[in-house]
Amino acid sequence: MNMTLQEAIQVRHSVRQYKDTAIESEKIAQLQALIDECNREAGVHIQLVTNEPNFQSAEVPLCAA
């Protein structure tokens, strides 16, 4: 079965499991620095969200260029 890109995007489903463990502030800073670099180089707007109590129920669109 061949799908169009739009069909593949609509049927894609991913399930993740998260630990209830805080990420060290040093690691958050490293991730943010890398994200900032990617945003500058690729002209995208990736965001790192931390300390969001409702992250599992929040609707957050993820886009890749």
Secondary structure, 3 states (H helix, E strand, C coil): CCCCHHHHHHHCCCCCCCCCCCCCHHHHHHHHHHHHHHHHHHCCCCCCCCCCCCCCCCCCCCCCC
